[in-house]
């Protein structure tokens, strides 16, 4: 599940395509074999946030950090996902308006949703993320006898691939939909969002794909440098550079 490491251009091309879709993802999912969502008794216990996090508890943070480092291992192109701030981005999104579902209708009635319906659960995204995380870790313990955070990298990589392909089931949650529709999009957004939101530290992913930064300041450059290398791509500008 980790990004290709044997070829810089191949990984760069993967991230280039991912960047195009980073802002176009939406959560569309249903629970496994149920007409409604998890009841309060099915939700994982609330953990106090781990040091430095606003939402994730210690065990949740350990899972997320291990997952992020599998999806984005340290190599010649980037530091590890954790060192790039990707876990911090996800935590802040869960702790903020997105995680609270401030723009979602959460009062029901609910029905099994179609992909074009969008989010169809009476849980805010933070609750959905944590419920799925607990279910995924439980499935990992059943399969490997250890929590996900304790797996070797190759085993963790295989587990995530099986999860995304729908080969790992849990009675509480459709784990493939949880991973593909919520978790992985958050990971992509963490890579390419402005560093002010916690991820993409030192603009490492922008530099990798040659993205110059804030689009509002590059209108004339798009005309001036059309078909030519843009020198400013080596020094992209973020919100922080203009505040």
Secondary structure by P-SEA (a helix, b strand, c coil): cccccccaaaaaaaaaaaaaacccbbbbbbcccccccccccccccccccccccccccaaaaaaaaaaaaaacccccccccccccaaaaaaaaaaacccccccccccccccccccccccccccccaaaaaaaaaaaaaaaaaaacccccccccaaaaaaaaaaaaaccccccccaaaaaaaccaaaaaaaaacccccccccccaaaaaaacccccccccaaaaaaacccccccccccccccccc
